[in-house]
Amino acid sequence: MKPDFPQEDESRTVYDPECEAAYSLEVVAELAGVSIQTVLHYHEIGVISPATDALGFDTEGLRQLRRIEHLRCAHELNDSGLRFVLDLLHEVEQLRQELRQRSR
């Protein structure tokens, strides 16, 4: 005997990959395991940018904040080192995208 499961309602999706989450300053700090002052400092030195003018962060901002903290802790980078490494990582990603476009 098969269990009686309710029919799936296709109008309701459990996960929408195109839907971006928005995080407040307090929430993004908590999720990244840093203080609010740390988030503000990273914003002031230009290594993270909020998604909105009201310091609201999206998933990419949270990912970037976690990456910065990993680099800072694991490799003991100061602010200048963080900017340098992040610029290099950004350049590598741009080159990868360019290469993917050429190979199509």
C-alpha positions as CSV (number, residue, x, y, z in Angstrom):
1,M,0.0,0.0,0.0
2,K,1.4,3.4,-1.1
3,P,1.3,6.3,1.4
4,D,-1.1,9.0,0.5
5,F,1.0,12.1,-0.1
6,P,-0.7,15.4,-1.0
7,Q,-0.3,16.5,-4.6
8,E,2.4,19.1,-5.2
9,D,1.2,22.6,-5.9
10,E,3.3,23.8,-8.7
11,S,2.4,27.4,-8.0
12,R,4.3,27.2,-4.8
13,T,8.1,26.8,-5.1
14,V,10.2,25.8,-2.1
15,Y,13.3,27.5,-3.4
16,D,13.6,30.2,-6.1
17,P,17.3,30.6,-7.1
18,E,16.5,33.9,-8.7
19,C,15.1,35.4,-5.5
20,E,17.7,37.3,-3.6
21,A,17.6,37.5,0.1
22,A,18.2,40.8,1.9
23,Y,19.9,41.1,5.2
24,S,20.1,44.0,7.6
25,L,23.4,45.2,8.9
26,E,22.8,43.4,12.2
27,V,21.8,40.1,10.6
28,V,24.7,40.1,8.1
29,A,27.1,40.7,11.0
30,E,25.7,37.9,13.0
31,L,25.7,35.5,10.1
32,A,29.3,36.3,9.3
33,G,30.3,36.1,12.9
34,V,31.7,39.6,13.1
35,S,30.7,42.8,14.9
36,I,28.6,45.5,13.3
37,Q,31.6,47.8,13.6
38,T,33.6,45.3,11.6
39,V,31.0,45.4,8.8
40,L,31.0,49.2,8.8
41,H,34.8,49.3,8.7
42,Y,34.9,47.0,5.7
43,H,32.3,49.2,4.0
44,E,34.3,52.3,4.8
45,I,37.5,50.9,3.3
46,G,35.6,49.8,0.3
47,V,35.9,46.0,0.4
48,I,32.2,45.4,0.7
49,S,29.2,47.2,-0.7
50,P,25.7,47.1,0.6
51,A,22.9,46.2,-1.9
52,T,20.9,49.2,-0.8
53,D,21.6,52.7,0.5
54,A,20.2,51.7,3.9
55,L,23.1,49.2,4.5
56,G,21.0,46.3,3.4
57,F,23.1,43.4,2.1
58,D,22.3,40.7,-0.4
59,T,23.6,37.1,-0.6
60,E,26.6,38.2,-2.5
61,G,27.5,40.8,0.1
62,L,27.2,38.1,2.8
63,R,29.4,35.8,0.8
64,Q,32.0,38.6,0.3
65,L,32.0,39.4,4.0
66,R,32.6,35.7,4.9
67,R,35.4,35.6,2.3
68,I,37.1,38.7,3.8
69,E,36.9,37.4,7.3
70,H,38.4,34.1,6.1
71,L,41.3,35.9,4.4
72,R,41.9,38.1,7.4
73,C,41.9,35.3,9.9
74,A,43.6,32.5,8.0
75,H,46.2,34.6,6.3
76,E,46.5,37.5,8.8
77,L,45.9,40.2,6.1
78,N,45.6,43.8,7.0
79,D,43.3,46.2,5.2
80,S,45.8,46.9,2.3
81,G,46.4,43.1,1.9
82,L,42.6,42.5,1.9
83,R,42.1,45.0,-0.9
84,F,45.0,43.7,-2.9
85,V,43.8,40.0,-2.7
86,L,40.2,40.9,-3.4
87,D,41.2,43.0,-6.4
88,L,43.2,40.0,-7.7
89,L,40.3,37.6,-7.1
90,H,38.0,40.0,-8.9
91,E,40.4,40.2,-11.9
92,V,40.7,36.4,-12.0
93,E,36.9,36.0,-12.1
94,Q,36.6,38.6,-14.9
95,L,39.3,36.7,-16.9
96,R,37.4,33.4,-16.3
97,Q,34.2,34.9,-17.6
98,E,36.0,36.3,-20.7
99,L,37.5,32.9,-21.3
100,R,34.1,31.2,-21.0
101,Q,32.6,33.6,-23.5
102,R,35.4,33.0,-26.0
103,S,35.0,29.3,-25.8
104,R,31.3,29.4,-26.8
